[in-house]
Amino acid sequence: MAEARIQKLIAESGLCSRRTAEQCIAAGRVHVNGKTALLGQKADPEVDEITVDGRPLTQEGQKRYLMLNKPRGYVCTLSDEKGRKTVAELVRNCGARVYPVGRLDLDSEGLLLLTNDGEWMQHLLHPRYEVNKVYEVSVAGEVRGAAEVLASMTQLDGEPIRPAQVRVLRQGRDTAVLSITIHEGKNRQIRRMCATAGLHVKRLKRVQEHALKLGALPVGVWRDLTEQELHATKSK
């Protein structure tokens, strides 16, 4: 690849617009081979190391696969017309423009995958692959027998659904923490299932998707998937 202006290379990587890239350069946030970049400077990404905020620039075509521990209060979009906080804000330093794989609603939290690999995204989202998603759900209400009620549901608001796998993790008199595994991605499915069972959802956290587990990843933090994890998602 021939030399090009650094702001052009940053914009082509999908990290941000050219104007924003110019602002990053002016603020001293961009370095080339360890030296602070200057506006108008040129570089060759195949030869030179370009970093933004200390992270190497990801060139267009390089695939990224991230796991984020999404906090409550963030929407799963790159921008929001209502001005709400977005998951894009939490991964903006990853060096690439990545997109959420599926959704977690505003009040839900936990494991969210993001990528710029459209084929991989469709593999995980397509119903025929039957990707399991595991949630820990704190509920209140008539919790005795609630697991059996939820597991026996085969319809939701008139639509057929595959039976969920439900386990009781902890249970009190009128509260419980359930592990619920579903195989579909219907809008707010678990909240709607719980409402049908007369339960109020106090907290909903996704802890596993496919073979990928959230583990001890801190809230609001992202990491790259390992080669082993990525291979496991492609093995089905």
C-alpha positions in Angstrom: 0.0 0.0 0.0 1.3 3.5 -0.9 1.7 6.3 1.6 -1.3 8.3 2.4 -2.2 11.0 4.9 -2.7 9.7 8.4 -6.1 11.1 8.8 -7.2 9.3 5.6 -5.8 6.0 6.9 -7.6 6.4 10.2 -10.9 7.1 8.5 -10.5 4.2 6.2 -9.9 1.9 9.2 -13.5 2.7 10.3 -12.3 4.1 13.6 -13.8 7.5 13.1 -14.4 10.2 10.5 -11.6 12.1 8.8 -12.4 15.3 10.6 -12.4 13.5 14.0 -9.1 11.9 13.0 -7.6 15.3 12.3 -8.8 16.4 15.8 -7.0 13.3 17.3 -3.8 14.2 15.5 -4.0 17.8 16.6 -4.5 16.6 20.2 -1.4 14.5 20.1 -3.3 11.2 20.4 -1.8 9.7 17.2 1.7 8.3 16.9 3.7 7.0 14.0 6.6 4.7 14.9 6.4 6.0 18.4 6.6 9.7 17.4 3.7 12.1 17.7 2.0 12.5 14.3 1.5 15.9 12.6 -1.4 17.1 10.5 -0.7 16.4 6.9 1.9 13.7 7.6 1.9 10.6 5.5 2.5 7.0 6.4 2.4 3.5 4.9 0.4 1.2 7.2 2.2 -1.9 5.8 5.5 -0.4 7.0 4.8 2.1 9.7 3.2 1.5 13.1 0.3 3.9 13.5 -1.4 4.1 17.0 -4.4 6.0 18.3 -4.4 6.4 22.0 -1.7 3.8 22.2 -3.6 1.2 20.2 -2.4 0.0 16.8 -4.6 1.1 13.9 -6.7 -1.8 12.5 -6.8 -1.6 8.7 -9.9 -2.1 6.7 -10.5 -5.8 6.2 -9.0 -7.0 9.5 -11.6 -8.8 11.4 -12.3 -8.1 15.1 -14.3 -10.2 17.5 -15.0 -8.6 20.9 -16.8 -9.6 24.1 -18.2 -6.7 26.2 -19.8 -6.9 29.6 -22.6 -4.4 28.8 -23.8 -2.4 31.8 -27.4 -1.5 32.3 -28.4 1.9 30.8 -26.7 1.4 27.4 -28.5 0.7 24.1 -27.0 -1.7 21.6 -26.6 0.7 18.7 -23.8 2.8 17.3 -25.8 6.0 17.8 -29.1 6.9 19.4 -31.6 9.5 18.3 -32.8 9.9 21.9 -29.3 10.7 23.1 -29.0 7.6 25.3 -25.6 6.0 26.0 -24.6 3.4 23.5 -22.3 0.4 23.6 -20.2 2.1 20.8 -19.0 4.5 23.5 -17.6 1.6 25.5 -15.6 0.0 22.6 -14.5 3.2 20.8 -10.9 2.6 21.7 -10.8 -0.9 20.1 -9.4 0.4 16.8 -12.2 -0.7 14.5 -15.9 0.0 13.8 -17.6 -3.0 15.2 -21.3 -3.8 15.4 -23.4 -5.6 18.1 -24.3 -9.2 17.4 -27.9 -9.3 18.5 -29.3 -7.2 21.3 -29.5 -6.7 25.0 -32.2 -4.2 25.9 -31.5 -1.0 27.8 -32.1 -2.5 31.3 -30.3 -5.8 30.6 -26.6 -6.4 31.1 -23.9 -8.9 30.5 -22.3 -10.7 27.6 -22.5 -8.8 24.3 -20.5 -9.7 21.2 -19.4 -7.1 18.7 -17.6 -7.6 15.3 -17.0 -6.2 11.9 -17.3 -9.7 10.4 -20.8 -9.8 8.9 -20.6 -13.5 7.9 -19.7 -14.5 11.5 -22.5 -12.3 12.8 -25.1 -14.0 10.6 -23.8 -17.4 11.6 -24.5 -16.6 15.3 -27.9 -14.9 14.6 -29.4 -17.4 12.1 -32.1 -19.6 13.7 -30.8 -22.8 12.1 -27.6 -22.7 14.1 -29.6 -22.8 17.4 -27.1 -20.8 19.4 -27.9 -21.2 23.1 -28.0 -18.1 25.3 -27.8 -18.4 29.0 -29.2 -15.7 31.4 -29.2 -15.2 35.1 -32.5 -13.6 36.0 -33.5 -12.2 39.4 -37.3 -12.3 39.8 -39.9 -11.4 42.3 -43.4 -12.8 42.7 -44.9 -16.3 43.1 -41.6 -18.0 42.6 -42.6 -21.5 43.8 -43.1 -23.6 40.7 -42.1 -20.7 38.5 -39.2 -22.7 36.9 -41.6 -25.4 35.8 -44.0 -22.9 34.4 -41.3 -21.1 32.4 -39.9 -24.4 31.1 -43.3 -25.6 29.9 -44.0 -22.5 27.7 -44.3 -23.4 24.0 -46.1 -20.2 23.0 -45.5 -16.5 23.7 -48.1 -13.9 22.8 -49.5 -16.4 20.2 -46.1 -17.2 18.7 -44.5 -20.6 19.0 -41.3 -20.8 21.0 -38.9 -23.5 21.8 -39.0 -24.7 25.4 -36.4 -23.0 27.6 -34.2 -24.8 30.1 -34.7 -23.3 33.5 -32.9 -24.0 36.8 -33.3 -22.4 40.2 -30.0 -21.0 41.4 -31.4 -19.4 44.6 -34.9 -19.1 46.0 -36.5 -17.2 48.9 -40.1 -16.7 49.9 -41.0 -14.4 47.1 -37.7 -13.9 45.2 -35.5 -16.2 43.2 -32.5 -16.2 40.8 -33.1 -18.4 37.8 -30.8 -19.7 35.1 -32.7 -19.5 31.8 -31.3 -20.9 28.5 -33.1 -19.9 25.3 -32.4 -20.8 21.7 -34.1 -17.9 20.0 -33.8 -14.2 20.0 -37.3 -12.9 20.1 -37.7 -9.3 21.3 -37.5 -9.1 25.1 -38.3 -12.9 25.2 -37.3 -13.6 28.8 -39.0 -10.5 30.2 -42.2 -11.4 28.4 -42.0 -15.1 29.5 -41.6 -14.0 33.1 -44.5 -11.5 32.8 -46.7 -14.3 31.5 -45.7 -16.4 34.5 -46.6 -13.6 36.9 -43.0 -12.7 37.7 -41.3 -9.2 37.9 -37.8 -9.2 36.5 -35.5 -7.3 38.8 -32.3 -8.0 37.0 -31.4 -9.8 33.7 -27.8 -10.7 32.9 -26.6 -12.7 29.9 -23.7 -14.9 31.1 -23.1 -17.2 28.1 -23.6 -17.3 24.4 -22.7 -20.4 22.4 -19.5 -21.6 24.0 -18.5 -18.1 25.2 -18.7 -17.3 28.9 -18.7 -13.9 30.4 -16.6 -15.1 33.4 -15.0 -12.4 35.5 -14.9 -9.7 32.8 -15.6 -6.4 34.7 -18.7 -4.4 33.9 -18.2 -1.9 31.0 -15.0 -3.6 29.9 -14.3 -5.4 26.6 -11.7 -7.9 25.4 -10.9 -9.7 22.2 -12.0 -13.3 21.8 -9.2 -15.8 21.9 -8.4 -18.0 18.9 -9.9 -21.0 20.8 -13.1 -19.2 21.6 -13.5 -18.0 18.0 -12.9 -21.5 16.7 -15.5 -22.9 19.1 -18.2 -20.5 17.6 -17.4 -21.6 14.1 -17.4 -25.3 14.8 -21.2 -25.7 14.5 
